[in-house]
Amino acid sequence: LQLMSKNLTIKGMYLVDQHSFTTAMKLIEQKKVRVEPLITRRIKMDQVPETFEELSRGLHSDIKIMVQIE
């Protein structure tokens, strides 16, 4: 709701095929994969531009970055 009311735009990228995504979701649902250890950093919305800049320059060792939307 906040995305629409604040007229925000989300951009992402697609790195896996549908089969891989479906398989991953099933493994998570069945609790065969723990995703929490994969989240290596949490950032707030205002940190997104700076973080994307770091990522584009390869200045990171992150696996998964979670953006916290408040």
All heavy atoms as TSV, in Angstrom:
chain	resi	resn	atom	element	x	y	z
A	1	LEU	N	N	0.824	-1.191	0.000
A	1	LEU	CA	C	0.000	0.000	0.000
A	1	LEU	C	C	0.871	1.260	0.000
A	1	LEU	O	O	0.566	2.209	-0.701
A	1	LEU	CB	C	-0.942	-0.026	1.194
A	1	LEU	CG	C	-1.931	1.138	1.290
A	1	LEU	CD1	C	-2.826	1.191	0.059
A	1	LEU	CD2	C	-2.764	1.003	2.534
A	2	GLN	N	N	1.953	1.241	0.790
A	2	GLN	CA	C	2.834	2.405	0.831
A	2	GLN	C	C	3.503	2.657	-0.511
A	2	GLN	O	O	3.747	3.793	-0.869
A	2	GLN	CB	C	3.890	2.233	1.911
A	2	GLN	CG	C	3.336	2.354	3.310
A	2	GLN	CD	C	4.426	2.239	4.361
A	2	GLN	OE1	O	5.596	2.366	4.055
A	2	GLN	NE2	N	4.037	1.998	5.592
A	3	LEU	N	N	3.801	1.574	-1.249
A	3	LEU	CA	C	4.417	1.750	-2.566
A	3	LEU	C	C	3.503	2.551	-3.481
A	3	LEU	O	O	3.954	3.433	-4.211
A	3	LEU	CB	C	4.731	0.393	-3.208
A	3	LEU	CG	C	5.812	-0.415	-2.535
A	3	LEU	CD1	C	5.888	-1.804	-3.157
A	3	LEU	CD2	C	7.142	0.276	-2.652
A	4	MET	N	N	2.216	2.251	-3.444
A	4	MET	CA	C	1.267	2.953	-4.303
A	4	MET	C	C	0.982	4.358	-3.790
A	4	MET	O	O	0.962	5.310	-4.557
A	4	MET	CB	C	-0.030	2.157	-4.404
A	4	MET	CG	C	0.144	0.849	-5.158
A	4	MET	SD	S	-1.382	-0.059	-5.364
A	4	MET	CE	C	-1.781	-0.475	-3.674
A	5	SER	N	N	0.764	4.494	-2.480
A	5	SER	CA	C	0.389	5.798	-1.940
A	5	SER	C	C	1.534	6.812	-2.018
A	5	SER	O	O	1.301	8.009	-2.121
A	5	SER	CB	C	-0.099	5.663	-0.502
A	5	SER	OG	O	0.943	5.244	0.347
A	6	LYS	N	N	2.759	6.333	-1.985
A	6	LYS	CA	C	3.914	7.236	-2.083
A	6	LYS	C	C	4.492	7.283	-3.485
A	6	LYS	O	O	5.526	7.893	-3.723
A	6	LYS	CB	C	4.988	6.803	-1.085
A	6	LYS	CG	C	4.565	6.975	0.358
A	6	LYS	CD	C	5.668	6.596	1.306
A	6	LYS	CE	C	5.208	6.793	2.741
A	6	LYS	NZ	N	6.271	6.473	3.694
A	7	ASN	N	N	3.831	6.578	-4.430
A	7	ASN	CA	C	4.250	6.560	-5.826
A	7	ASN	C	C	5.709	6.119	-5.978
A	7	ASN	O	O	6.495	6.734	-6.690
A	7	ASN	CB	C	4.032	7.932	-6.467
A	7	ASN	CG	C	4.042	7.834	-7.976
A	7	ASN	OD1	O	3.728	6.791	-8.538
A	7	ASN	ND2	N	4.410	8.915	-8.631
A	8	LEU	N	N	6.088	5.055	-5.274
A	8	LEU	CA	C	7.444	4.530	-5.333
A	8	LEU	C	C	7.586	3.544	-6.493
A	8	LEU	O	O	6.621	2.908	-6.902
A	8	LEU	CB	C	7.793	3.819	-4.021
A	8	LEU	CG	C	7.765	4.676	-2.764
A	8	LEU	CD1	C	7.994	3.812	-1.539
A	8	LEU	CD2	C	8.792	5.784	-2.841
A	9	THR	N	N	8.788	3.403	-6.991
A	9	THR	CA	C	9.082	2.455	-8.054
A	9	THR	C	C	10.107	1.464	-7.542
A	9	THR	O	O	11.104	1.860	-6.937
A	9	THR	CB	C	9.668	3.177	-9.292
A	9	THR	OG1	O	8.717	4.141	-9.726
A	9	THR	CG2	C	9.970	2.203	-10.405
A	10	ILE	N	N	9.864	0.193	-7.785
A	10	ILE	CA	C	10.815	-0.851	-7.411
A	10	ILE	C	C	11.411	-1.415	-8.689
A	10	ILE	O	O	10.692	-1.739	-9.630
A	10	ILE	CB	C	10.132	-1.975	-6.610
A	10	ILE	CG1	C	9.647	-1.443	-5.272
A	10	ILE	CG2	C	11.088	-3.142	-6.415
A	10	ILE	CD1	C	8.942	-2.474	-4.432
A	11	LYS	N	N	12.711	-1.504	-8.708
A	11	LYS	CA	C	13.396	-2.108	-9.844
A	11	LYS	C	C	14.157	-3.316	-9.344
A	11	LYS	O	O	14.705	-3.297	-8.250
A	11	LYS	CB	C	14.371	-1.118	-10.498
A	11	LYS	CG	C	13.687	0.071	-11.107
A	11	LYS	CD	C	14.668	0.981	-11.769
A	11	LYS	CE	C	13.937	2.167	-12.361
A	11	LYS	NZ	N	14.846	3.083	-13.043
A	12	GLY	N	N	14.187	-4.343	-10.131
A	12	GLY	CA	C	14.898	-5.550	-9.727
A	12	GLY	C	C	15.541	-6.210	-10.921
A	12	GLY	O	O	15.528	-5.682	-12.031
A	13	MET	N	N	16.107	-7.360	-10.690
A	13	MET	CA	C	16.701	-8.103	-11.786
A	13	MET	C	C	16.305	-9.557	-11.662
A	13	MET	O	O	16.003	-10.043	-10.584
A	13	MET	CB	C	18.210	-7.931	-11.824
A	13	MET	CG	C	18.949	-8.445	-10.603
A	13	MET	SD	S	20.729	-8.332	-10.722
A	13	MET	CE	C	20.994	-6.659	-11.177
A	14	TYR	N	N	16.325	-10.215	-12.757
A	14	TYR	CA	C	15.907	-11.603	-12.842
A	14	TYR	C	C	17.136	-12.440	-13.161
A	14	TYR	O	O	17.717	-12.285	-14.231
A	14	TYR	CB	C	14.853	-11.731	-13.941
A	14	TYR	CG	C	14.259	-13.093	-14.073
A	14	TYR	CD1	C	13.356	-13.563	-13.133
A	14	TYR	CD2	C	14.591	-13.909	-15.134
A	14	TYR	CE1	C	12.783	-14.809	-13.256
A	14	TYR	CE2	C	14.028	-15.165	-15.259
A	14	TYR	CZ	C	13.129	-15.606	-14.326
A	14	TYR	OH	O	12.567	-16.843	-14.448
A	15	LEU	N	N	17.560	-13.262	-12.220
A	15	LEU	CA	C	18.807	-14.005	-12.406
A	15	LEU	C	C	18.617	-15.507	-12.530
A	15	LEU	O	O	19.569	-16.212	-12.817
A	15	LEU	CB	C	19.760	-13.728	-11.240
A	15	LEU	CG	C	20.227	-12.293	-11.109
A	15	LEU	CD1	C	21.064	-12.117	-9.852
A	15	LEU	CD2	C	21.026	-11.882	-12.322
A	16	VAL	N	N	17.417	-15.983	-12.309
A	16	VAL	CA	C	17.175	-17.423	-12.386
A	16	VAL	C	C	15.960	-17.690	-13.250
A	16	VAL	O	O	15.136	-16.813	-13.475
A	16	VAL	CB	C	16.946	-18.050	-10.988
A	16	VAL	CG1	C	18.164	-17.922	-10.114
A	16	VAL	CG2	C	15.748	-17.429	-10.310
A	17	ASP	N	N	15.840	-18.920	-13.730
A	17	ASP	CA	C	14.657	-19.267	-14.514
A	17	ASP	C	C	13.509	-19.649	-13.580
A	17	ASP	O	O	13.685	-19.824	-12.377
A	17	ASP	CB	C	14.963	-20.390	-15.501
A	17	ASP	CG	C	15.464	-21.657	-14.820
A	17	ASP	OD1	O	14.962	-21.999	-13.729
A	17	ASP	OD2	O	16.362	-22.304	-15.377
A	18	GLN	N	N	12.329	-19.781	-14.120
A	18	GLN	CA	C	11.132	-20.065	-13.314
A	18	GLN	C	C	11.259	-21.383	-12.559
A	18	GLN	O	O	10.852	-21.488	-11.405
A	18	GLN	CB	C	9.886	-20.079	-14.207
A	18	GLN	CG	C	8.596	-20.251	-13.433
A	18	GLN	CD	C	8.334	-19.115	-12.453
A	18	GLN	OE1	O	8.575	-17.963	-12.743
A	18	GLN	NE2	N	7.861	-19.455	-11.265
A	19	HIS	N	N	11.847	-22.384	-13.185
A	19	HIS	CA	C	12.001	-23.686	-12.533
A	19	HIS	C	C	12.885	-23.573	-11.284
A	19	HIS	O	O	12.555	-24.112	-10.227
A	19	HIS	CB	C	12.580	-24.715	-13.507
A	19	HIS	CG	C	12.856	-26.042	-12.871
A	19	HIS	ND1	N	11.848	-26.895	-12.476
A	19	HIS	CD2	C	14.027	-26.642	-12.532
A	19	HIS	CE1	C	12.396	-27.973	-11.925
A	19	HIS	NE2	N	13.708	-27.840	-11.954
A	20	SER	N	N	13.992	-22.869	-11.411
A	20	SER	CA	C	14.894	-22.704	-10.269
A	20	SER	C	C	14.216	-21.952	-9.138
A	20	SER	O	O	14.361	-22.302	-7.963
A	20	SER	CB	C	16.156	-21.949	-10.693
A	20	SER	OG	O	16.864	-22.670	-11.658
A	21	PHE	N	N	13.458	-20.917	-9.477
A	21	PHE	CA	C	12.761	-20.132	-8.460
A	21	PHE	C	C	11.727	-20.998	-7.739
A	21	PHE	O	O	11.648	-20.994	-6.508
A	21	PHE	CB	C	12.093	-18.916	-9.107
A	21	PHE	CG	C	11.370	-18.053	-8.118
A	21	PHE	CD1	C	12.067	-17.166	-7.309
A	21	PHE	CD2	C	9.996	-18.127	-7.985
A	21	PHE	CE1	C	11.404	-16.375	-6.383
A	21	PHE	CE2	C	9.316	-17.341	-7.070
A	21	PHE	CZ	C	10.020	-16.465	-6.275
A	22	THR	N	N	10.951	-21.755	-8.513
A	22	THR	CA	C	9.927	-22.631	-7.927
A	22	THR	C	C	10.553	-23.670	-7.011
A	22	THR	O	O	10.068	-23.919	-5.901
A	22	THR	CB	C	9.114	-23.320	-9.041
A	22	THR	OG1	O	8.532	-22.313	-9.863
A	22	THR	CG2	C	8.016	-24.193	-8.477
A	23	THR	N	N	11.649	-24.256	-7.453
A	23	THR	CA	C	12.356	-25.249	-6.641
A	23	THR	C	C	12.858	-24.619	-5.341
A	23	THR	O	O	12.703	-25.193	-4.255
A	23	THR	CB	C	13.528	-25.861	-7.422
A	23	THR	OG1	O	13.023	-26.482	-8.601
A	23	THR	CG2	C	14.294	-26.877	-6.590
A	24	ALA	N	N	13.422	-23.427	-5.442
A	24	ALA	CA	C	13.929	-22.740	-4.254
A	24	ALA	C	C	12.802	-22.453	-3.265
A	24	ALA	O	O	12.953	-22.666	-2.054
A	24	ALA	CB	C	14.630	-21.441	-4.653
A	25	MET	N	N	11.670	-21.994	-3.771
A	25	MET	CA	C	10.536	-21.698	-2.887
A	25	MET	C	C	10.024	-22.959	-2.185
A	25	MET	O	O	9.686	-22.932	-1.003
A	25	MET	CB	C	9.392	-21.035	-3.663
A	25	MET	CG	C	9.690	-19.645	-4.164
A	25	MET	SD	S	9.970	-18.459	-2.821
A	25	MET	CE	C	11.739	-18.361	-2.784
A	26	LYS	N	N	10.002	-24.074	-2.892
A	26	LYS	CA	C	9.562	-25.339	-2.288
A	26	LYS	C	C	10.523	-25.777	-1.189
A	26	LYS	O	O	10.108	-26.234	-0.127
A	26	LYS	CB	C	9.443	-26.429	-3.351
A	26	LYS	CG	C	8.226	-26.276	-4.224
A	26	LYS	CD	C	8.172	-27.374	-5.272
A	26	LYS	CE	C	6.984	-27.174	-6.197
A	26	LYS	NZ	N	6.953	-28.158	-7.279
A	27	LEU	N	N	11.822	-25.642	-1.443
A	27	LEU	CA	C	12.821	-26.025	-0.443
A	27	LEU	C	C	12.708	-25.167	0.807
A	27	LEU	O	O	12.827	-25.658	1.934
A	27	LEU	CB	C	14.226	-25.934	-1.029
A	27	LEU	CG	C	14.570	-26.968	-2.091
A	27	LEU	CD1	C	15.899	-26.631	-2.748
A	27	LEU	CD2	C	14.597	-28.367	-1.496
A	28	ILE	N	N	12.452	-23.879	0.619
A	28	ILE	CA	C	12.278	-22.977	1.762
A	28	ILE	C	C	11.009	-23.346	2.519
A	28	ILE	O	O	11.015	-23.443	3.747
A	28	ILE	CB	C	12.242	-21.510	1.288
A	28	ILE	CG1	C	13.621	-21.105	0.752
A	28	ILE	CG2	C	11.802	-20.580	2.420
A	28	ILE	CD1	C	13.630	-19.804	-0.006
A	29	GLU	N	N	9.934	-23.566	1.799
A	29	GLU	CA	C	8.661	-23.928	2.420
A	29	GLU	C	C	8.766	-25.217	3.229
A	29	GLU	O	O	8.204	-25.348	4.311
A	29	GLU	CB	C	7.590	-24.075	1.340
A	29	GLU	CG	C	6.208	-24.384	1.854
A	29	GLU	CD	C	5.209	-24.482	0.727
A	29	GLU	OE1	O	5.331	-25.409	-0.112
A	29	GLU	OE2	O	4.314	-23.637	0.691
A	30	GLN	N	N	9.525	-26.188	2.708
A	30	GLN	CA	C	9.708	-27.473	3.385
A	30	GLN	C	C	10.761	-27.395	4.487
A	30	GLN	O	O	11.090	-28.388	5.113
A	30	GLN	CB	C	10.094	-28.550	2.368
A	30	GLN	CG	C	9.017	-28.828	1.348
A	30	GLN	CD	C	9.539	-29.660	0.177
A	30	GLN	OE1	O	10.710	-30.027	0.109
A	30	GLN	NE2	N	8.657	-29.956	-0.761
A	31	LYS	N	N	11.313	-26.205	4.701
A	31	LYS	CA	C	12.341	-25.952	5.706
A	31	LYS	C	C	13.598	-26.802	5.495
A	31	LYS	O	O	14.270	-27.184	6.441
A	31	LYS	CB	C	11.779	-26.144	7.111
A	31	LYS	CG	C	10.608	-25.220	7.404
A	31	LYS	CD	C	10.298	-25.158	8.860
A	31	LYS	CE	C	9.089	-24.337	9.177
A	31	LYS	NZ	N	8.959	-23.034	8.657
A	32	LYS	N	N	13.896	-27.071	4.224
A	32	LYS	CA	C	15.120	-27.794	3.885
A	32	LYS	C	C	16.286	-26.832	3.661
A	32	LYS	O	O	17.428	-27.259	3.582
A	32	LYS	CB	C	14.895	-28.652	2.642
A	32	LYS	CG	C	13.920	-29.795	2.885
A	32	LYS	CD	C	13.792	-30.678	1.685
A	32	LYS	CE	C	12.864	-31.848	1.991
A	32	LYS	NZ	N	12.697	-32.719	0.830
A	33	VAL	N	N	15.962	-25.564	3.551
A	33	VAL	CA	C	16.977	-24.531	3.352
A	33	VAL	C	C	16.700	-23.415	4.353
A	33	VAL	O	O	15.572	-22.953	4.486
A	33	VAL	CB	C	16.916	-23.949	1.922
A	33	VAL	CG1	C	17.884	-22.794	1.765
A	33	VAL	CG2	C	17.178	-25.017	0.883
A	34	ARG	N	N	17.727	-23.004	5.053
A	34	ARG	CA	C	17.613	-21.870	5.981
A	34	ARG	C	C	18.065	-20.615	5.244
A	34	ARG	O	O	19.221	-20.506	4.859
A	34	ARG	CB	C	18.472	-22.104	7.217
A	34	ARG	CG	C	17.927	-23.210	8.115
A	34	ARG	CD	C	18.790	-23.443	9.346
A	34	ARG	NE	N	19.086	-22.200	10.047
A	34	ARG	CZ	C	20.322	-21.817	10.385
A	34	ARG	NH1	N	21.364	-22.552	10.106
A	34	ARG	NH2	N	20.509	-20.679	11.028
A	35	VAL	N	N	17.166	-19.686	5.043
A	35	VAL	CA	C	17.512	-18.485	4.283
A	35	VAL	C	C	18.117	-17.381	5.142
A	35	VAL	O	O	18.852	-16.539	4.634
A	35	VAL	CB	C	16.300	-17.928	3.499
A	35	VAL	CG1	C	15.873	-18.900	2.440
A	35	VAL	CG2	C	15.157	-17.596	4.425
A	36	GLU	N	N	17.820	-17.384	6.424
A	36	GLU	CA	C	18.321	-16.316	7.293
A	36	GLU	C	C	19.848	-16.146	7.223
A	36	GLU	O	O	20.332	-15.019	7.141
A	36	GLU	CB	C	17.856	-16.550	8.736
A	36	GLU	CG	C	18.004	-15.349	9.626
A	36	GLU	CD	C	17.134	-14.163	9.227
A	36	GLU	OE1	O	16.032	-14.373	8.704
A	36	GLU	OE2	O	17.591	-13.029	9.434
A	37	PRO	N	N	20.629	-17.231	7.222
A	37	PRO	CA	C	22.083	-17.049	7.123
A	37	PRO	C	C	22.546	-16.459	5.785
A	37	PRO	O	O	23.648	-15.943	5.685
A	37	PRO	CB	C	22.642	-18.463	7.287
A	37	PRO	CG	C	21.569	-19.235	7.959
A	37	PRO	CD	C	20.281	-18.628	7.486
A	38	LEU	N	N	21.701	-16.523	4.775
A	38	LEU	CA	C	22.065	-15.978	3.465
A	38	LEU	C	C	21.935	-14.460	3.404
A	38	LEU	O	O	22.527	-13.814	2.557
A	38	LEU	CB	C	21.205	-16.606	2.361
A	38	LEU	CG	C	21.295	-18.116	2.221
A	38	LEU	CD1	C	20.324	-18.593	1.150
A	38	LEU	CD2	C	22.708	-18.551	1.894
A	39	ILE	N	N	21.146	-13.894	4.314
A	39	ILE	CA	C	20.969	-12.442	4.339
A	39	ILE	C	C	22.173	-11.854	5.059
A	39	ILE	O	O	22.306	-11.949	6.267
A	39	ILE	CB	C	19.651	-12.048	5.035
A	39	ILE	CG1	C	18.472	-12.668	4.298
A	39	ILE	CG2	C	19.522	-10.521	5.112
A	39	ILE	CD1	C	17.154	-12.554	5.017
A	40	THR	N	N	23.065	-11.268	4.277
A	40	THR	CA	C	24.328	-10.782	4.836
A	40	THR	C	C	24.285	-9.317	5.241
A	40	THR	O	O	25.173	-8.840	5.927
A	40	THR	CB	C	25.467	-10.992	3.834
A	40	THR	OG1	O	25.102	-10.412	2.589
A	40	THR	CG2	C	25.745	-12.476	3.643
A	41	ARG	N	N	23.231	-8.606	4.782
A	41	ARG	CA	C	23.125	-7.199	5.163
A	41	ARG	C	C	21.667	-6.761	5.051
A	41	ARG	O	O	20.941	-7.203	4.178
A	41	ARG	CB	C	23.990	-6.329	4.245
A	41	ARG	CG	C	24.022	-4.910	4.673
A	41	ARG	CD	C	25.025	-3.978	4.017
A	41	ARG	NE	N	25.601	-4.329	2.754
A	41	ARG	CZ	C	26.096	-3.422	1.905
A	41	ARG	NH1	N	26.069	-2.139	2.198
A	41	ARG	NH2	N	26.628	-3.801	0.771
A	42	ARG	N	N	21.271	-5.889	5.956
A	42	ARG	CA	C	19.937	-5.282	5.920
A	42	ARG	C	C	20.125	-3.777	5.806
A	42	ARG	O	O	20.934	-3.204	6.545
A	42	ARG	CB	C	19.150	-5.617	7.191
A	42	ARG	CG	C	18.873	-7.091	7.331
A	42	ARG	CD	C	18.233	-7.398	8.689
A	42	ARG	NE	N	18.206	-8.824	8.924
A	42	ARG	CZ	C	17.223	-9.630	8.555
A	42	ARG	NH1	N	16.187	-9.147	7.919
A	42	ARG	NH2	N	17.285	-10.922	8.807
A	43	ILE	N	N	19.393	-3.184	4.901
A	43	ILE	CA	C	19.510	-1.741	4.709
A	43	ILE	C	C	18.117	-1.112	4.716
A	43	ILE	O	O	17.118	-1.789	4.523
A	43	ILE	CB	C	20.243	-1.387	3.395
A	43	ILE	CG1	C	19.469	-1.908	2.180
A	43	ILE	CG2	C	21.674	-1.907	3.418
A	43	ILE	CD1	C	20.011	-1.430	0.847
A	44	LYS	N	N	18.084	0.199	4.910
A	44	LYS	CA	C	16.837	0.954	4.843
A	44	LYS	C	C	16.708	1.535	3.436
A	44	LYS	O	O	17.682	1.619	2.687
A	44	LYS	CB	C	16.831	2.058	5.890
A	44	LYS	CG	C	16.819	1.502	7.300
A	44	LYS	CD	C	16.724	2.596	8.319
A	44	LYS	CE	C	16.682	1.949	9.713
A	44	LYS	NZ	N	16.538	2.937	10.752
A	45	MET	N	N	15.486	1.940	3.116
A	45	MET	CA	C	15.214	2.455	1.770
A	45	MET	C	C	16.155	3.587	1.369
A	45	MET	O	O	16.600	3.648	0.234
A	45	MET	CB	C	13.764	2.934	1.660
A	45	MET	CG	C	12.756	1.817	1.557
A	45	MET	SD	S	12.938	0.828	0.053
A	45	MET	CE	C	12.285	1.937	-1.155
A	46	ASP	N	N	16.483	4.470	2.301
A	46	ASP	CA	C	17.330	5.606	1.944
A	46	ASP	C	C	18.775	5.191	1.661
A	46	ASP	O	O	19.557	5.990	1.135
A	46	ASP	CB	C	17.269	6.694	3.015
A	46	ASP	CG	C	17.806	6.255	4.372
A	46	ASP	OD1	O	17.980	5.036	4.603
A	46	ASP	OD2	O	18.037	7.140	5.214
A	47	GLN	N	N	19.144	3.963	1.983
A	47	GLN	CA	C	20.493	3.471	1.711
A	47	GLN	C	C	20.601	2.754	0.368
A	47	GLN	O	O	21.686	2.372	-0.042
A	47	GLN	CB	C	20.928	2.503	2.817
A	47	GLN	CG	C	21.061	3.157	4.179
A	47	GLN	CD	C	21.324	2.129	5.255
A	47	GLN	OE1	O	20.450	1.322	5.557
A	47	GLN	NE2	N	22.516	2.159	5.821
A	48	VAL	N	N	19.478	2.572	-0.325
A	48	VAL	CA	C	19.474	1.809	-1.573
A	48	VAL	C	C	20.390	2.418	-2.639
A	48	VAL	O	O	21.214	1.706	-3.225
A	48	VAL	CB	C	18.035	1.603	-2.097
A	48	VAL	CG1	C	18.034	1.053	-3.508
A	48	VAL	CG2	C	17.277	0.668	-1.163
A	49	PRO	N	N	20.311	3.738	-2.947
A	49	PRO	CA	C	21.188	4.283	-4.000
A	49	PRO	C	C	22.676	4.067	-3.721
A	49	PRO	O	O	23.427	3.640	-4.592
A	49	PRO	CB	C	20.832	5.773	-4.023
A	49	PRO	CG	C	19.455	5.837	-3.464
A	49	PRO	CD	C	19.394	4.743	-2.433
A	50	GLU	N	N	23.073	4.334	-2.494
A	50	GLU	CA	C	24.476	4.154	-2.089
A	50	GLU	C	C	24.891	2.680	-2.189
A	50	GLU	O	O	25.980	2.355	-2.652
A	50	GLU	CB	C	24.621	4.683	-0.667
A	50	GLU	CG	C	25.788	4.211	0.122
A	50	GLU	CD	C	25.644	4.628	1.593
A	50	GLU	OE1	O	24.998	5.650	1.891
A	50	GLU	OE2	O	26.195	3.911	2.434
A	51	THR	N	N	24.013	1.791	-1.776
A	51	THR	CA	C	24.313	0.359	-1.819
A	51	THR	C	C	24.415	-0.137	-3.253
A	51	THR	O	O	25.313	-0.919	-3.587
A	51	THR	CB	C	23.236	-0.434	-1.047
A	51	THR	OG1	O	23.195	0.060	0.295
A	51	THR	CG2	C	23.558	-1.920	-1.026
A	52	PHE	N	N	23.519	0.322	-4.135
A	52	PHE	CA	C	23.609	-0.066	-5.544
A	52	PHE	C	C	24.923	0.408	-6.151
A	52	PHE	O	O	25.520	-0.291	-6.983
A	52	PHE	CB	C	22.421	0.474	-6.334
A	52	PHE	CG	C	21.291	-0.490	-6.416
A	52	PHE	CD1	C	20.338	-0.538	-5.415
A	52	PHE	CD2	C	21.176	-1.363	-7.480
A	52	PHE	CE1	C	19.295	-1.434	-5.476
A	52	PHE	CE2	C	20.137	-2.271	-7.552
A	52	PHE	CZ	C	19.193	-2.310	-6.544
A	53	GLU	N	N	25.365	1.577	-5.753
A	53	GLU	CA	C	26.647	2.090	-6.249
A	53	GLU	C	C	27.790	1.163	-5.811
A	53	GLU	O	O	28.657	0.807	-6.597
A	53	GLU	CB	C	26.886	3.515	-5.734
A	53	GLU	CG	C	28.184	4.130	-6.181
A	53	GLU	CD	C	28.275	4.325	-7.689
A	53	GLU	OE1	O	27.237	4.528	-8.336
A	53	GLU	OE2	O	29.395	4.239	-8.223
A	54	GLU	N	N	27.783	0.753	-4.546
A	54	GLU	CA	C	28.785	-0.193	-4.045
A	54	GLU	C	C	28.735	-1.496	-4.831
A	54	GLU	O	O	29.773	-2.035	-5.229
A	54	GLU	CB	C	28.544	-0.515	-2.577
A	54	GLU	CG	C	28.806	0.603	-1.613
A	54	GLU	CD	C	28.386	0.216	-0.194
A	54	GLU	OE1	O	28.206	-0.988	0.089
A	54	GLU	OE2	O	28.233	1.140	0.631
A	55	LEU	N	N	27.531	-2.010	-5.035
A	55	LEU	CA	C	27.367	-3.281	-5.748
A	55	LEU	C	C	27.878	-3.181	-7.179
A	55	LEU	O	O	28.522	-4.100	-7.687
A	55	LEU	CB	C	25.905	-3.706	-5.748
A	55	LEU	CG	C	25.302	-4.040	-4.386
A	55	LEU	CD1	C	23.801	-4.263	-4.508
A	55	LEU	CD2	C	25.967	-5.257	-3.772
A	56	SER	N	N	27.607	-2.065	-7.835
A	56	SER	CA	C	28.028	-1.905	-9.231
A	56	SER	C	C	29.545	-1.830	-9.371
A	56	SER	O	O	30.095	-2.166	-10.410
A	56	SER	CB	C	27.389	-0.667	-9.850
A	56	SER	OG	O	27.942	0.512	-9.301
A	57	ARG	N	N	30.226	-1.406	-8.306
A	57	ARG	CA	C	31.689	-1.336	-8.332
A	57	ARG	C	C	32.337	-2.603	-7.783
A	57	ARG	O	O	33.564	-2.696	-7.727
A	57	ARG	CB	C	32.159	-0.124	-7.534
A	57	ARG	CG	C	31.757	1.205	-8.157
A	57	ARG	CD	C	32.436	2.373	-7.493
A	57	ARG	NE	N	32.519	2.227	-6.047
A	57	ARG	CZ	C	32.043	3.077	-5.164
A	57	ARG	NH1	N	31.440	4.159	-5.558
A	57	ARG	NH2	N	32.168	2.871	-3.872
A	58	GLY	N	N	31.522	-3.559	-7.350
A	58	GLY	CA	C	32.061	-4.809	-6.822
A	58	GLY	C	C	32.657	-4.684	-5.434
A	58	GLY	O	O	33.452	-5.515	-5.024
A	59	LEU	N	N	32.268	-3.642	-4.709
A	59	LEU	CA	C	32.825	-3.393	-3.376
A	59	LEU	C	C	31.982	-4.051	-2.288
A	59	LEU	O	O	31.469	-3.385	-1.395
A	59	LEU	CB	C	32.909	-1.886	-3.122
A	59	LEU	CG	C	33.704	-1.082	-4.134
A	59	LEU	CD1	C	33.622	0.401	-3.815
A	59	LEU	CD2	C	35.156	-1.553	-4.139
A	60	HIS	N	N	31.810	-5.353	-2.382
A	60	HIS	CA	C	30.984	-6.032	-1.392
A	60	HIS	C	C	31.302	-7.517	-1.379
A	60	HIS	O	O	31.952	-8.046	-2.272
A	60	HIS	CB	C	29.502	-5.832	-1.713
A	60	HIS	CG	C	29.090	-6.543	-2.960
A	60	HIS	ND1	N	28.576	-7.809	-2.947
A	60	HIS	CD2	C	29.155	-6.180	-4.255
A	60	HIS	CE1	C	28.319	-8.191	-4.182
A	60	HIS	NE2	N	28.660	-7.224	-4.990
A	61	SER	N	N	30.840	-8.170	-0.346
A	61	SER	CA	C	30.945	-9.632	-0.272
A	61	SER	C	C	29.595	-10.206	0.133
A	61	SER	O	O	29.520	-11.292	0.684
A	61	SER	CB	C	32.021	-10.034	0.730
A	61	SER	OG	O	31.700	-9.526	2.008
A	62	ASP	N	N	28.545	-9.446	-0.154
A	62	ASP	CA	C	27.204	-9.846	0.249
A	62	ASP	C	C	26.661	-10.976	-0.619
A	62	ASP	O	O	26.977	-11.082	-1.801
A	62	ASP	CB	C	26.243	-8.660	0.162
A	62	ASP	CG	C	26.593	-7.594	1.174
A	62	ASP	OD1	O	26.511	-7.893	2.370
A	62	ASP	OD2	O	26.957	-6.484	0.761
A	63	ILE	N	N	25.831	-11.799	0.006
A	63	ILE	CA	C	25.100	-12.841	-0.716
A	63	ILE	C	C	23.711	-12.322	-1.038
A	63	ILE	O	O	23.265	-12.341	-2.172
A	63	ILE	CB	C	25.011	-14.133	0.124
A	63	ILE	CG1	C	26.410	-14.690	0.355
A	63	ILE	CG2	C	24.114	-15.152	-0.565
A	63	ILE	CD1	C	26.454	-15.865	1.311
A	64	LYS	N	N	23.031	-11.813	-0.007
A	64	LYS	CA	C	21.677	-11.312	-0.169
A	64	LYS	C	C	21.516	-10.083	0.727
A	64	LYS	O	O	21.859	-10.123	1.897
A	64	LYS	CB	C	20.696	-12.405	0.239
A	64	LYS	CG	C	19.309	-12.325	-0.290
A	64	LYS	CD	C	19.216	-12.218	-1.766
A	64	LYS	CE	C	18.872	-13.502	-2.450
A	64	LYS	NZ	N	18.546	-13.319	-3.837
A	65	ILE	N	N	21.009	-9.001	0.145
A	65	ILE	CA	C	20.763	-7.791	0.912
A	65	ILE	C	C	19.263	-7.597	1.005
A	65	ILE	O	O	18.559	-7.624	-0.005
A	65	ILE	CB	C	21.406	-6.569	0.228
A	65	ILE	CG1	C	22.920	-6.745	0.150
A	65	ILE	CG2	C	21.045	-5.283	0.988
A	65	ILE	CD1	C	23.625	-5.683	-0.659
A	66	MET	N	N	18.774	-7.416	2.214
A	66	MET	CA	C	17.341	-7.208	2.423
A	66	MET	C	C	17.092	-5.727	2.628
A	66	MET	O	O	17.737	-5.091	3.458
A	66	MET	CB	C	16.857	-7.988	3.635
A	66	MET	CG	C	15.377	-7.791	3.890
A	66	MET	SD	S	14.770	-8.765	5.273
A	66	MET	CE	C	14.713	-10.378	4.511
A	67	VAL	N	N	16.149	-5.197	1.849
A	67	VAL	CA	C	15.765	-3.795	2.004
A	67	VAL	C	C	14.538	-3.758	2.896
A	67	VAL	O	O	13.523	-4.372	2.600
A	67	VAL	CB	C	15.448	-3.153	0.637
A	67	VAL	CG1	C	15.028	-1.714	0.822
A	67	VAL	CG2	C	16.657	-3.249	-0.297
A	68	GLN	N	N	14.670	-3.045	3.989
A	68	GLN	CA	C	13.572	-2.925	4.952
A	68	GLN	C	C	12.687	-1.760	4.545
A	68	GLN	O	O	13.133	-0.616	4.492
A	68	GLN	CB	C	14.124	-2.725	6.358
A	68	GLN	CG	C	14.946	-3.896	6.832
A	68	GLN	CD	C	15.611	-3.637	8.169
A	68	GLN	OE1	O	15.921	-2.528	8.524
A	68	GLN	NE2	N	15.863	-4.721	8.891
A	69	ILE	N	N	11.437	-2.069	4.244
A	69	ILE	CA	C	10.470	-1.041	3.861
A	69	ILE	C	C	9.620	-0.743	5.084
A	69	ILE	O	O	8.980	-1.609	5.639
A	69	ILE	CB	C	9.604	-1.527	2.688
A	69	ILE	CG1	C	10.497	-1.838	1.498
A	69	ILE	CG2	C	8.549	-0.482	2.345
A	69	ILE	CD1	C	9.762	-2.447	0.324
A	70	GLU	N	N	9.642	0.491	5.492
A	70	GLU	CA	C	8.890	0.888	6.692
A	70	GLU	C	C	7.723	1.742	6.320
A	70	GLU	O	O	7.680	2.444	5.418
A	70	GLU	CB	C	9.805	1.637	7.643
A	70	GLU	CG	C	10.937	0.757	8.109
A	70	GLU	CD	C	11.948	1.513	8.946
A	70	GLU	OE1	O	11.713	2.653	9.362
A	70	GLU	OE2	O	13.003	0.932	9.201
